[in-house]
């Protein structure tokens, strides 16, 4: 338990760290390997967990922590990236086998590749869809010499045959634009979502899977909301808009897990890590309320 001081259990100030029966199984992954601009993502998971101690248990509609919160030891991020991704996959699949909700805290966006590996193995014949909130498409086949760059994570998802839906994109390379056209990748970019009257309701394609994994890069939100991220882009999603979009997805689909990545805490400011911890808890609330409804 030497890890607990640096990675205190989520909302430990209000709830004891749970056991395997807890609905939300929180997995810190302090990976920082391929960042290409600002640095600090390795400190993201610890900062989120420490900030969570200052959250209120009521999220505005319910108390998500009552569904159970268990924070797991951080994934060892030393060694070759393929081995790190393997460790993430093993830890995530263990949560899935228990029938619980993995909540993965990054670290750079590459951590999601390890989660996708676990999802691919676990679901096999009935693969879930992936909804991505992000400023960047992350569809490069390779970036700065690595296919495991944070800029390649959604291309790796496509390689594993996941259907994907992109939200909030506003920064793309010509290669990514062409791939989106060739593969007819659905989504709504930031220009459509945020200019004029904000879009708050979303309908995924009719043939999109019922089960959804949600990957949230914090730079998908406007940097005025979460400035502490390595590659900030102006013109992002608003706070309530983000929550409304996720809630609209959860009403029609089952969210089976999510990650929140790319927080890079800023020295002398607590805004980014607290807001990210709040975002994590709000998404838990959306999922928990739908879980309760499904059992009624």
Helices and strands as residue ranges (DSSP letters): G 2-4, E 24-29, G 41-43, H 44-52, G 64-67, E 69-72, H 81-97, E 101-106, H 111-123, E 129-133, G 150-152, H 153-159, E 164-167, H 174-183, E 186-188, H 190-194, E 211-217, G 218-220, H 239-252, E 254-261, H 271-295
